Amino acid sequence: MKKVNYLKGLRVILAILIFVPILLFFVDFADALPDKTSKLLHAQIMPALLGGMVGILVFQFVLALLFGRIYCSVICPAGVLQDIINHLFCIGKKKKNGTRRFHYHKPLNVLRYSILGLTFLLAIFGVVELCTLLDPYSNFGRIANNLFRPIVMWANNLLAEGLARFDNYTLYQVTISNVTGFGMASSLIALLLFIVMVVFRGRLFCNTFCPVGALLSLISRYSLFRISFDKDSCTRCGSCERTCKAEAIDSQNLKVDTSRCVDCFNCVSSCPKGGLRYRFNPPTLKVKEKNESSTETSSAISNSRRTFLTTGVTVAASLPAVSTIAQGLHGNGKQKRHRARNGQKKWPPVVPPGAISIERFKDICTGCQICVTQCPSHVLRPTGVEYGFDYMLKPRVAYIDSYCNYECTVCSEVCPTHAIKPLTKEEKMTTQVGIATFFINRCIVKTEGTDCGACSEHCPTQAVHMVPYKGTLTIPQVNPDLCIGCGGCESICPVRPNRAIIIKANEVHKFVEKPKEDEVKKVEIDDFGF
C-alpha cells in the first residue's frame, strides 16, 4: 500500500501563498493590493545580492543548508511558473496514464558553474547584463508585466464594455500604455524558452543556466535534510525518476543529486513502497549498510572536491578575460554617451528619483519592471536597446503623456534591489533627476504668435514661469534652481513631434531647495492641459 506523504501538499500550499500575491502585484492595474505585498519581492536572491541585503542572503543560504533548494520550488516565482507549465503542457514523453516522464541526466557542472562565475565576476565590474537576462525573478517580472498584465487589462476592458451595455459601470476602461514592442517580444521569447525547456527537460533552466540555482546547488549538496533512498523498501520501479523534473534521480544506482534537487517532493509522493524519504541525512552521516564500504565514501568525497576545484579553476581562468570585457564595455558606453552629449543626438535616459545616478542604476537594476507596473502615473517605461545594451530592459522616466507625481515615492518603496533607494516625500520633492530645457524656436508662442503657458501652469515648483515676450505675449523661462525634472511641462507641451520643452537628465542626481508651501501647485493634467 502506498504511503501517504504530505510534503508535496505542504510545498504546493506554500508556493501558492507566495506566488499568487506576487503575480497579482505585478498585474494589479487598479492598485487594489496593499503596498506591503512588495515585501515578498525582497526575499528574492538576485536582488538581495545586487542590493547587498546581507540578512536576506544569510536567511536564504541557511534555509538551503538546512532543507535544500526550497527556494526554487516555493519562493522563486519563476520556479513556480515552471511547475505550472509542467502541469499545463502535457506533451512530450509521458506514461500511458498521462504522468510526465523524465529521465536521469548527468549534471552539466562545467557549464552551470562557468555561467555562475562569469555572472558573478561581471557583476563585480558593474556589468549586470547576465544578471538581467538570467535572473529568474526578473524574467518572471518582465513576463508578468509585458504579457500577463496586458492580458488582464484587455480582459477588464472587454468586461467593462459588456457591463456598460447594461448600464453597469462597476468596471472602467484602462489604457495599456507602459508596454513596449521590445519588452513584449523579449518577454515572449523568455516564456517560450521556459515552456520548451520544461516540456522536454523539466528544470533544465534552473539546473544549468540559472546563476541563482547554481549558487544554491553549491550549498544544497551539503543540506542536512535531504531526499534519499531507503534501500530496504525500494523496488527500483523507476517511478521516482520519471516524476523528477530536476532529472536528478538515478533509480538504478539509487542516487539522488541533491545539488539539483529542488525539493518538490513529487518523487516521494509517487513512490508506491516508500522507497524515498525526506529525512535528516547530512553528508557526513555514516549510515551502516551491508553493501556500503569506506571506499565508496572516500570516492564521493573525492568527487566533491574535484567539482569544487574544477569550478575554482574555471572562475580563476576567466578573470583576466572578464576584466578586459568589462572595461571595454564600460569604455565603449562612456564614449557613446560622450558622443551623444556633444552631438546632441540622444540624451541619456532619465532614471527615477532615488536611483542617485545613471551609472549606479545600471549597475544594480535587474529590469524586473515592478516599478513600471506600480507607477501610478505610468511615467516609467521599459527600454529596448536605444540606450545601449547595458541599459536594455531597464525602466526610464518617459514624459510621453504623463509626469512624475510631485510627492509620489511608490517606485522607491517596491524596488527589491534598492536600485531605487527608498525616499521620504521631503527627499523626493527636492531630488532633481533632470532640468527642463526650453527650445524657443519650437514654442508656439514664437512660431504661431499665440498664447500658451501650459508648461508653466503644470509646473508644481514654478521652475517654469512666464516672462514678457512681445506685446501682450509671454513666453516660458526655466529656473534650474527650482526644477526637479518631474516632466509636468514636457508631458503637456502641445508641440509635436519635437516638444518645445524637454527634461534633460542629470547623470548624477542633485538636490534643490524646497519651494515655499504657497508656491507649490497641485498639478492635475487633463487631456488638453491648456
N, C-alpha and C positions, 0 to 999 in steps of 0.2 A: 504494500500500500504506500502510495506517495505521501511523503511527509509534508505537512503544511508549513510554509515559510512566509513570514510576514515582512521580511526585509524589503522585498521588491515593492510591496504595497506602501510601506513607510517611505521609501525613496520616491515613489510616484507622488505621494501626497505632499511631501516637502518640496519637490520640484514644481508642482502646480502652485503652491503657495508663494513661491518666489518668482516663477516665470510669468504667471498671469498679471500680477501688478506691474512688472517691468514692461511687458508687452502693451498693456493698457496705457501706461505712462507715455510710451512712445507714440501711440495712435490717438491719444486724448487731445482732440482739437477744440474741445469746449471747456478745457481747464476744470474738469469735474473732479479729478483726483487731487488729494492733498499734496502739497509740495514735499512733505516728508517722505513720500514714496521714492524720491530720488536717493534716499539713504541706501536702498538696495543696490543702486549702481556703484556706490562707493565700496562695495565688497568685491569688485572685480579686480583680478590680479594685475593685468597690464596697466590700467590706470593708476593703481596703487604703486606700481614700480616706477612709472614715469613721474608721478606726483610725489614720490618719496614718503609715502604713508607707511611708516615702519610698523605701526601697530596692526594694521590690516594684514600686512605681509607676514608678520610673525604668527598671527592667528591662522592664516591660510596654510602656512608651512607646518605648523603644529598639527592642524587638522589632517593634513596629508600624512604626516609621520605617524599619527595615531590610527587613522581609519582608511588610509589610501586616498585615491583620487575621487573623493566625494564631490569635490568642486565641479568636476567635469560632468557629472550626472544630475546635480541638484542646483548648484549656484550659477553656473555659466549658462546664459540664455541661449547661446549658440549650440551648446551641447544638448539642451532640452529640445531645441528646434530640430536637431538631427534625429533625436528619438521620435519626434512627431513625424518627420519624413519617413523614418523607418517603418512606422505603422501605416502610413498613408499609401506609400508606394510599394506594393507587394509584387513587383515584377522581378525578374532575375531568378536566381536559384531559390527553390523552395521545396518543401516536402509536400506530399500528397494532401495533408491536412491543412496546408496553407501557411505553415510556420516558416519564416525566413530561414535560409540555410547559409551559414558561414563556415569557413574552414580556417584552421590554424595556419598562419603565415609567420615566417621569421621576421623579427623586427628590423627595420631599416635604420639601425643605430647611427651609422656614419652620416646619413642624410639628415635625420632629425636633429642630431646634436650639432651638426655643422650649421644648420639653419638657426638653431638656438644661439650658438656662439657668434655667428655673423650678426644676428639681430641685436644681441647684447652689445657687441663692440660698436656697431654703427650708432646705436642709441647713445653710447658714451660720447661719441664725437658729435652728437646733436643731429644725426641723420635718422629720422624715425619713420622713413618710408616703409621699411619692412614691418615695423610695428603697426603702421596704418593698414597695410594690406593683409597682414596675417593675424592680427589680434582678433580672437573670436568674438569678444563682446562688441568691438567696434564694427565688425562685419554685420553682426546682428542688428546693431543700431541703424546702420545705413539701409539694411533690408527693410527694417520696420518703418523708417522714415520715408523712404523713396518708393516703396511698394505697398506695404500693408496699410500705411496711413492714408495714402490717396484712395485706396480701395474703400476704406471705411468712410471717408468723406464723400466719395462718389455715391456709395450706398445711402448715406444720410441724405444727400441731395435728391436722390430718386424717391426716397420715402417721404421727404418733406414736400416734394411736388405732388405726390399722390395724396397726402393728407390735406394739402391746401385745396384740392378739388372738393373736399367735403367740409370746407371751412374750418379745418383743424390746423392751427398754426403752432402746435407744440414744438415742432422742429423747424429749423430755419436753414436756408441755403448758405453754404460756406464756400469760400473761394480757395482753390488749390493753387497757392502762389509761390510756395517755397520749395518746389521740386524742379530740378533742372534735368535736361535730357541726359547729360553726362552722369549725373548722380543716379538716375533711374537705370541707365544702361549698365553701369558698374555694379549696382546692387543686383540687377537681374542676372548678370554673369556670376556673381558670388553665390546667389541662391541656386542657380543651375549646377554649379560645381559642387555645392553641398549635396544636392539631390543625386548627381551621378556617383559621387564617392560613397554616399550612404547606401544607395541601392546595390552597388556591386561590391563594395569593400567595407561597409559599416563605418566605424570610426577611423577611417584612414586619415582624414584631415587632422583629427585630434592627436593621433599617434605618430604622424610623420611630418606634417607641415606646420602644426601649431606650436609656436615657441612656448606658450604657457603650458601646453600638455607635456612638452619635452622637459621643461623645468620641473614640473610636478613629478615626472617619471623618475627623476634623479632622487627624489625624496621618497616616493611611494614604494620603491623597491625595498625600502627598509621599514615599511609600516608595521606597526605592532599587531593590528587586526587585519587579517587578510583572508582571501578565499583560498582554500587548499583542499586537496583530495583526502577522503577517508578511504584508504586502500582496502579496508575490510568490507566496505559497503559498495564500492564502485564495481560495476559490471562491464565497463568500457563500451557502453552502448553508443557513446558519441553524442548524446542529446545535448550535453552542455556545450560542446564545441560548436554544434550547429546553431545555437542561440547566442553565442558570444559575439556581439557586434564589434568588439575590440580585436577579434581574431587572436586572442591571447591564450587560449586553452588548447593544449596538446593532450587530447584524451587518450591517445595510445601510450604515451610515456608518462601520463598522469602528472603533468606540469602546468602551472599557471604563471604566466609572465605578469607579475604584479606591477611592473613598471608601465604596462599598457592597460591593465585592468582599470576600468572606470567605475567599478563598484555599482553596476546597475542591478546586480543580483538576479538577472534573468537565468543564469546558469543554475544557481541554487534552487530557484523555483521550478525549473524544468527537469531537474534530476528526479527520476522515479524512485530511486532507492536511497536517497540521502547521501550520495557518494561525494557531494561537495558541501563544504561547510565554511561559513564566515565566522572565524574564531580568533582568539588571541594566539598568535603564532609568529612571534618575532623571528627574524632570520637567524639569530644566534642560538635559538632554542633547539636543543638536541632532542629529537624525537626518536625513541627507541623502536626500531622496526627490524624485522628479521632480515630483510633484503637491503638494509642501509648499511653503508660502510664509511669509514673515515676517509677513504679515497674519494668518494663522491662529494663529501663535504668540502674537502680541500680543493677539489676541481671547481666547485661552484664559486668558492671564494676567489680562486684564481681568475675565473672568467669575469667576475665582477670587477676585479682590479684592472684587468685588461681593458674592459669597457671604459673605465674612468681614465686610464692612461691614453687610450685612443682619442677620447673626447678632448683631453687636455692638450695633446699634441696638435689636433686639428685646429683648436682655438688659437694656440700659440703661433702656428704656421700662418694663420690667416691675418694675424695682427698687422704686419707691415703693409699688406695689400689693402686691408680695410682702412688703415690710416691714410694711405695715398688717395684712395677713392673718396673718403670723407672730406679730406682737404680740398680735393678737386671739385667736389660738388659744392662745397661752401664757397670756393673761389669763383666758380662759374656763376653761382647765384648772385654773389656780390657784384660781379662785373655786369650782369644783366640788369640788376637794379640800378647800377650807376648809369648805364646807357639809357635806361628808361627815364631817369631823372633829368639827364642832360638833354636828351632828345624829346622829352615830354610826350613819349609815345604811350606809355602806360604808367600811371601812378601805382605805388604799392597798395595792397588791399587795406581797408580799414578793419582793424581787429576789435573785438568787443571790449568795453571798459572792464578793467581787471586783468587783461592779458599782459599789461605792463609794456611789452614791446612786441614787434612783429617776429623778431628772431626767437624770443623766448616762447611765444605762442606756437611757432612752427616746431620747436624742439620738444614740446610736451603734448600738444593736442594730437589725439589719435583719429580724429574725424568721426567720432561716434554719432555726432549730429543731434544729440539730445538737446543742446541749446537751441538748435534750429526748430525743433518740434515744440519747445516750450516757450519760445519768444512770443509774448502776447501781441506785439505789433508786426510780427512776421518780417522784420527787417533783416534777419540773419538768413543767408542763403549759402548752400554748399557750392564749392567751386569745382571747376574741372581742372584743366591744365593751363588756363590762361595766365596764371601767376607762377608757372613753373611746376615741375614735378614734385618739388619739396613742399608745395602748398596744396597739392592735389587732395580733393575731398574734404578739406577743412572749411569751416564757415568764415564768411566775411560779412561785414555790415554793408548792405546794399540798399541805398535810398531810392529804390525804383518807384515805389508807390507808398512808402511808409517811412517812419523815422524811429529813432531810439527814444523811448519814453524817458522823460527827464528824471523821474525818481525810481525807475524800474531796475531791479537787481536780480531778476529771475535767472538769467544765464549763469551768473556767478554762483548762484545757490545750487544749481543742479549739476555743474561740471564735475565729473568724477575724478579727473586728473588734476584739478586746480590749475589747468592751463588758463582758465579764467578765475582769478583769485576772488574769494568772497569779498564783497564790498558793502559797506553801510550805505544808506541813502545819501548821507552827507558826503561821503567819499565819491560816490557815483556822480553827484551833481557838480563836482569840481574836477572830475577827470577829463582831460582834454585828449580825445582819441584822434582828433584832426582839427583842421581850421578851414572855415568856409573861404573859398577863393572866388572872387567875383570877376566875371568877364563882361565888361561894359558893352563890347561890340555885339554881344548876343542878346542883351537885355532889350525887351520890347519897349521900354521907356525911351531908348535911343533909336532902335530900328523902326519903331512904328509911331513914336511920339505920343504914346498913350500912358495913362496912369496904370500902375500895378500895385507894388508894395506887398505882394503875397508873402515873400520871403521874410520881410520884417514882421508882418502880422503873426507869423507862425514860429518866430524865434523866442524860446522861453526865457532866454537871458538878455534879450535885446542887444546881442552882439551884432546882429544885422539891424541897422536902423536907416531911416530915410533922411537924405540931406537934399537941400535945394539943387536943382539941375538947370532947367531952362523955363523961364516964366513961372507958371504955377506947378510945373512938373517937379517931382522929387525922384531921386534915384538911390538904390541901396549902397550902403557903405558898411564895411566889416571892421569891427573892433576885435582883433585877435586875442586881446587880454581877457575878453569875456566869453569867447566862443569855445564850446566844448565838443563841437563836431557831432551834435545829435542828429543833424540831417533834416531838421524840420524845414529849413529853407530850400534845400536841394529837392526834397520829395515833392514840394508844392509848386516849384517853378514851372510855369506853363510852356517854356521854350522847348521845342523839340527839333531835331533829335538830340542836339547837344545843349544841355541846360546852361543857363547864364550864371548859375552859382553852384559850385561843386565842392564837396568836402575833400580836401587833400589830407591824406593820412599822416599822422605823426609816427615815424618808425619807432620812436620811444615815447610813450605817453607822458604828458605833462599835467600840471595842475594849475588851475586858475582860482582866483578869489571867488567865493560865493557871492552872487549879487544880492542886494538888499531885498528883503521879503516883498516890498511893494513894487519891485522892479520885475519880479518873476511872473511870467504869464502862463496861465493854464492853456495849453495848446490842444485844440481838437481839430484835426484835419478832416474835412468832408471831401466829397467827390470833386469839388471845383476849387475850393481854397481861396477864392477871391471873387 
